[in-house]
């Protein structure tokens, strides 16, 4: 379930964009306790910014093991990749057609709503 999305230029690093997303979520979701992130969000800069923006949220970095050969399913990371795959099924999100970031966020939200409605209407 998508909680929050922000579209920013490509010259913004993931770590800096993650801090921006989390700082705009302050107070919206007080029930959040754990954040799963990949190795790109590792380091003191992200950790300090996260502690300032959302002090009650703890971070778990999901790393790929170095000696692993081939494809290995990593815990909790597959959830993010699966969600991206579901969102990319929407034709409007396949390419960057929008010239306004607000429109891009709106279409991401619509795609997420569509996914949630399909899950509600067809429970498995």
N, C-alpha and C positions, 0 to 999 in steps of 0.2 A: 504494500500500500504506500503510495507516494504521499509524503507529508508536506514537502516543501521543495520548490525548484527555483533556481535563478539561472538565467542565461547571461553569460558575460563574454567578452571578446576572447579570442584564442590566445592572446599574449598573456593571459592570467594563468599562473601555475595552479595545479590542482590544490596544493596545500593552501595557497592564498585564497582561492575560491571557496575552499571548504570552511575557512575561518569566516568568510563573508556570509556564507549560507547559515552557519551556526549562530553568528551574531544577530542575524535578522530573525531567528527563531526564538529569541529570548522570551520566555513567558508563554509561548503558544502551546507547548506540549510539556507540562510539568511532570508527566508520567514517564518520560524517557529516562532510562537509567544507564544503558550501555550503547556505545557506538562501535560498530565494527568497521575497520578501515584497512586499506592495503598499505604496503610499505612506503608509498609516496607521501603518506601523512605522518610519517615517523619523524621525530625530532623535537627539540625543545621549543622551536618557534610555534609550531602547531599546538603542542601541549600547553604552553603558557597562554596562548590566545584562547584556547578552548576553556581553560580554567577560569579565565576572565569573563568569557561570554556566557558559558553554562557551567557553573561551578559544581553542580550535582551530577554531571554526566561523566562516566568513566569510559576510557577508550581501550579497545582491544585491537592490536595490530595483527592482521592475519598475513603471515609471510609465507612465501613459497620456499620450500626447502631446497637448498643448493644441490644436494646429491640426487635429487629426484630426476629420473629419466622419463621423458614422454609426458603424457597428460596425467595429472593427479588432481582429484577433486579436493579442494581446500574447504575446510569448515566455514560456513556462513558466506563465503565469497560467491558461491554458486547462486545464491539468492539474488545478489545484485546483477550478475551476468544474465540470469534468467529474466529478470524484470526488464533489463535493457533490450533483450531479444523480443519480449512481448510488446514493448513500446515501439520497436522498429518495424513491427508488422503494419503499423499505421502509415499509409502512403505519404501523408503530409509531413511526417517526421523523418522520412527517408532522406530527404535533401533539405538544404536550408533555403526555403522559398521566402521566408519572412524577412522584411527589411526593418522591422521593429522587434526589439527583444520582448516587449510586452505581448506581442502576438505569438511569439515562439513559446513563451511560458503558458499562454492560454491554450495552445494546441497540445502541449505536454499534459496539462491538467485535464483536458478533454479526453485524451487517450487513456489517462489513468482512470478517469471516471468510467469510461467504457469497459476497461478491464474489471473494475470492481463490480459493475452492473452484471457483467457476464458471469462472474463468480457467484453473485447472489441469485441470479436466475437459474443457473445450472449447477446446483451443489453436487459435489462428487462424493 
